[in-house]
Amino acid sequence: MDGQRIRDLIHDSDSAAHMSEGLKALGHPTRLRIMACLAVMGEQSVSDLCRELDMPQALVSQQLARLRLSGQIKVRPHGGYRYYSVVVAEMIELLSCIVHCCGVPAGAAASDRTGDAASSAV
């Protein structure tokens, strides 16, 4: 079925535009880290995310708002806190694919990868 849906996408510009917006929401390092955190750890408050990501509250809140507007996460108010979680459970699979296809190879630092590309271009 997924193969047919992929073939249908070739001629469905509306679906392609919608999917593109969802992927753009993941196209920021902080948002990608937030999504990874929510996918692995489940529902989290802003304070939990700030602590886990070692980032200021203003930055995390700004990126959570962008993810919420794109429909990637949902919010659940409880008492004086807001708890965030991923909307689609398959987000873990998508993040796994991103890590597999775009991630730095295991055991290699990001600087090693950049250096290899630079030396091979010479």
Backbone bond lengths (Angstrom), bond angles and torsions (degrees), N, CA, C in turn:
res aa  C-N    CA-C-N  psi(-1)  N-CA   C-N-CA  omega(-1)  CA-C   N-CA-C  phi
1 M - - - 1.446 - - 1.526 110.85 -
2 D 1.333 118.33 -40.43 1.454 119.61 179.78 1.520 111.24 -62.74
3 G 1.326 117.14 -35.60 1.457 120.02 177.89 1.516 111.37 -60.04
4 Q 1.320 117.10 -41.79 1.466 121.18 178.41 1.531 110.29 -66.75
5 R 1.322 116.73 -40.62 1.473 119.95 179.32 1.524 110.71 -64.00
6 I 1.309 116.89 -36.70 1.465 120.41 177.06 1.521 109.73 -66.53
7 R 1.342 117.37 -43.01 1.472 120.54 177.40 1.523 110.85 -62.27
8 D 1.336 117.49 -40.50 1.467 121.40 179.04 1.526 111.33 -62.29
9 L 1.313 116.66 -31.51 1.461 121.74 -178.52 1.526 111.98 -63.00
10 I 1.313 117.20 -27.05 1.464 121.71 -179.86 1.533 110.54 -54.83
11 H 1.322 116.91 -37.48 1.462 121.45 -175.39 1.534 113.59 -110.07
12 D 1.324 117.59 8.52 1.470 121.05 -176.44 1.525 109.90 -114.28
13 S 1.330 116.32 86.56 1.468 120.78 -176.21 1.529 111.89 -67.53
14 D 1.332 118.38 -30.56 1.466 120.11 178.79 1.528 110.83 -64.97
15 S 1.318 116.96 -46.39 1.473 120.32 177.83 1.515 111.10 -64.61
16 A 1.328 116.93 -39.49 1.464 120.52 179.00 1.526 110.49 -62.57
17 A 1.326 117.16 -41.01 1.464 120.83 178.80 1.528 110.82 -64.89
18 H 1.321 116.47 -42.70 1.468 121.00 178.90 1.531 110.66 -62.21
19 M 1.318 116.86 -46.40 1.463 121.16 179.58 1.522 111.40 -64.29
20 S 1.314 116.13 -38.29 1.460 121.33 179.23 1.525 110.97 -61.10
21 E 1.319 117.01 -41.18 1.474 120.64 178.50 1.529 110.49 -63.82
22 G 1.314 116.48 -40.78 1.465 119.66 177.70 1.518 112.06 -62.88
23 L 1.327 116.62 -40.33 1.462 120.24 178.51 1.524 111.97 -70.32
24 K 1.336 117.04 -34.28 1.469 120.11 176.38 1.520 110.45 -61.12
25 A 1.316 116.43 -36.21 1.469 119.68 179.34 1.521 111.15 -62.02
26 L 1.313 117.43 -29.31 1.467 121.46 178.67 1.518 111.90 -87.74
27 G 1.326 117.18 -5.97 1.459 122.08 -173.30 1.512 115.18 -84.05
28 H 1.297 118.35 26.24 1.464 122.62 177.12 1.532 106.93 -127.88
29 P 1.320 118.45 133.82 1.468 120.13 -175.51 1.529 114.38 -54.52
30 T 1.325 117.49 -42.09 1.468 119.38 -179.35 1.518 111.00 -68.35
31 R 1.324 117.00 -41.94 1.470 119.62 178.95 1.526 110.93 -65.53
32 L 1.307 117.25 -37.78 1.464 120.77 177.81 1.531 110.30 -64.01
33 R 1.323 116.87 -41.13 1.470 120.84 178.12 1.527 110.94 -66.41
34 I 1.325 117.21 -40.25 1.470 120.81 177.60 1.525 109.76 -61.75
35 M 1.326 117.04 -45.95 1.465 120.40 -179.86 1.523 110.99 -62.62
36 A 1.321 116.81 -40.20 1.469 120.00 177.84 1.525 110.01 -62.13
37 C 1.314 116.15 -43.28 1.459 120.89 179.50 1.527 110.93 -61.65
38 L 1.318 117.02 -46.89 1.465 120.62 -179.98 1.526 111.59 -66.57
39 A 1.325 116.62 -37.33 1.466 120.00 -179.76 1.522 111.16 -66.83
40 V 1.316 116.95 -38.93 1.467 121.10 -176.82 1.526 111.47 -82.98
41 M 1.325 117.37 -43.08 1.457 121.57 -171.48 1.525 114.33 -98.39
42 G 1.329 117.22 -10.39 1.459 120.17 -177.92 1.511 111.66 80.00
43 E 1.306 116.28 -161.89 1.457 123.08 -175.33 1.530 111.20 -55.84
44 Q 1.344 115.52 132.94 1.459 121.77 -177.57 1.525 110.61 -139.76
45 S 1.311 115.96 150.07 1.464 120.76 172.48 1.529 108.46 -85.94
46 V 1.330 116.41 167.83 1.460 120.68 177.15 1.526 109.24 -59.38
47 S 1.320 116.63 -43.02 1.471 120.57 179.62 1.530 111.35 -60.11
48 D 1.328 116.43 -42.79 1.472 120.33 178.11 1.525 110.49 -60.59
49 L 1.328 116.23 -45.38 1.464 120.67 -179.12 1.528 111.42 -64.65
50 C 1.322 116.80 -42.80 1.472 120.23 179.02 1.523 110.63 -59.86
51 R 1.301 116.15 -43.49 1.472 121.42 179.53 1.536 110.47 -64.47
52 E 1.313 116.12 -47.11 1.476 120.38 -177.23 1.526 111.86 -66.29
53 L 1.329 116.93 -40.00 1.458 121.73 -175.89 1.530 112.99 -90.85
54 D 1.336 116.49 -8.70 1.465 122.62 -177.23 1.533 110.31 54.07
55 M 1.332 114.45 53.96 1.466 122.00 -178.94 1.519 109.44 -132.89
56 P 1.332 116.80 154.05 1.465 119.67 178.27 1.527 112.34 -69.17
57 Q 1.321 114.81 151.32 1.458 121.67 -176.80 1.522 112.29 -59.14
58 A 1.322 118.02 -39.61 1.469 120.43 -177.95 1.528 111.15 -61.75
59 L 1.313 117.03 -41.99 1.465 121.24 179.94 1.528 111.36 -66.82
60 V 1.327 116.63 -45.84 1.466 120.56 -179.77 1.527 110.10 -63.93
61 S 1.323 117.04 -44.15 1.470 120.21 -179.61 1.527 111.76 -62.16
62 Q 1.331 116.65 -40.49 1.470 120.86 179.06 1.530 110.76 -61.26
63 Q 1.317 116.28 -44.04 1.464 120.01 -177.88 1.531 111.22 -74.28
64 L 1.325 117.47 -32.50 1.469 120.02 174.23 1.532 110.47 -62.54
65 A 1.328 116.78 -39.40 1.466 120.36 178.98 1.524 110.45 -61.49
66 R 1.325 117.02 -42.23 1.473 121.08 179.28 1.530 110.56 -64.00
67 L 1.329 116.72 -42.55 1.470 120.48 179.04 1.527 110.94 -66.07
68 R 1.318 116.55 -37.75 1.467 120.07 179.04 1.523 111.03 -66.82
69 L 1.338 116.74 -43.32 1.468 120.36 179.09 1.523 112.00 -63.40
70 S 1.323 116.91 -30.98 1.464 120.25 179.58 1.526 112.33 -81.51
71 G 1.331 116.82 -7.37 1.458 120.48 178.95 1.520 114.19 84.26
72 Q 1.333 117.60 12.59 1.464 120.75 -178.61 1.523 112.84 -81.59
73 I 1.341 116.42 -29.44 1.459 120.89 -179.59 1.518 109.69 -130.49
74 K 1.323 114.56 162.16 1.463 120.55 175.46 1.520 107.96 -124.90
75 V 1.325 115.44 159.70 1.458 121.26 -178.36 1.523 109.52 -121.74
76 R 1.327 114.43 141.68 1.468 120.51 177.70 1.534 107.98 -128.10
77 P 1.333 117.00 108.36 1.468 118.60 176.89 1.530 109.98 -72.08
78 H 1.321 115.74 139.84 1.462 120.72 177.19 1.526 108.00 -151.09
79 G 1.313 116.30 113.11 1.459 120.25 -174.95 1.520 108.70 63.53
80 G 1.301 117.13 -130.41 1.457 120.98 178.75 1.515 113.18 -94.14
81 Y 1.324 117.45 9.44 1.465 121.55 -176.25 1.522 111.21 -115.33
82 R 1.317 113.72 159.58 1.466 121.05 174.09 1.525 106.61 -120.82
83 Y 1.312 115.90 128.55 1.458 121.35 -178.87 1.524 109.60 -109.56
84 Y 1.315 115.53 133.85 1.459 122.13 -175.79 1.518 110.15 -111.65
85 S 1.327 115.57 146.17 1.464 121.24 176.63 1.530 108.84 -152.09
86 V 1.325 115.19 162.27 1.466 119.42 179.05 1.527 108.98 -74.03
87 V 1.315 115.92 147.70 1.464 121.29 -178.91 1.530 110.24 -79.46
88 V 1.322 116.33 -42.08 1.462 121.65 -174.67 1.529 109.63 -109.54
89 A 1.310 117.06 123.13 1.462 121.47 -178.28 1.537 112.02 -61.17
90 E 1.318 117.44 -27.21 1.464 120.83 -179.83 1.530 113.06 -71.26
91 M 1.328 116.77 -0.96 1.465 120.49 178.05 1.526 110.06 -57.25
92 I 1.326 118.15 -34.37 1.462 120.98 178.43 1.523 109.66 -60.74
93 E 1.332 117.39 -41.64 1.467 121.01 178.37 1.524 110.94 -65.16
94 L 1.338 117.19 -41.76 1.456 120.78 178.79 1.525 110.51 -63.22
95 L 1.321 117.06 -45.72 1.464 120.18 178.62 1.518 111.04 -62.69
96 S 1.314 117.19 -37.33 1.461 120.95 176.43 1.529 110.80 -62.56
97 C 1.322 116.75 -41.64 1.475 120.65 177.10 1.525 111.04 -64.12
98 I 1.331 117.03 -41.20 1.463 120.79 178.92 1.515 110.22 -62.36
99 V 1.327 116.74 -45.77 1.468 120.57 178.39 1.523 110.27 -61.36
100 H 1.325 116.81 -43.20 1.466 121.09 -178.82 1.526 111.85 -65.34
101 C 1.318 116.85 -44.20 1.470 121.07 -175.03 1.522 113.97 -84.29
102 C 1.334 117.44 -31.72 1.462 120.66 -171.13 1.518 114.07 -120.31
103 G 1.312 117.08 -7.99 1.454 120.39 -173.73 1.517 113.63 -75.90
104 V 1.323 114.37 162.31 1.459 121.64 174.55 1.526 106.90 -71.20
105 P 1.329 118.43 134.51 1.467 120.17 179.10 1.522 111.76 -54.89
106 A 1.322 116.18 144.40 1.460 121.20 -179.97 1.520 110.24 -55.02
107 G 1.324 115.51 133.58 1.452 120.70 177.97 1.513 114.38 85.34
108 A 1.334 118.25 -6.49 1.468 121.04 -179.98 1.518 109.17 -108.00
109 A 1.296 116.79 133.66 1.468 120.98 176.38 1.517 108.72 -77.91
110 A 1.317 116.44 157.44 1.469 120.67 179.40 1.522 110.47 -58.59
111 S 1.341 117.83 -36.14 1.465 120.43 179.81 1.524 110.82 -67.18
112 D 1.349 117.51 -32.90 1.464 120.66 176.88 1.509 110.69 -63.85
113 R 1.335 116.46 -41.70 1.464 120.89 -178.77 1.520 110.80 -65.24
114 T 1.333 116.73 -43.47 1.462 121.31 179.25 1.523 109.90 -64.03
115 G 1.328 116.36 -43.08 1.459 120.72 179.55 1.512 111.66 -62.25
116 D 1.325 117.94 -40.61 1.463 120.85 179.09 1.522 111.31 -62.50
117 A 1.329 116.13 -42.00 1.468 119.92 -179.92 1.524 110.02 -65.05
118 A 1.331 116.04 -39.42 1.457 119.35 -178.36 1.530 111.03 -68.22
119 S 1.337 116.55 -40.55 1.465 119.12 -177.80 1.531 111.33 -72.29
120 S 1.326 117.69 -30.80 1.455 119.33 179.38 1.520 111.93 -76.64
121 A 1.340 117.07 -19.32 1.457 120.33 179.89 1.521 111.84 -79.94
122 V 1.353 116.96 -14.13 1.462 120.93 -177.66 1.498 110.95 -81.32
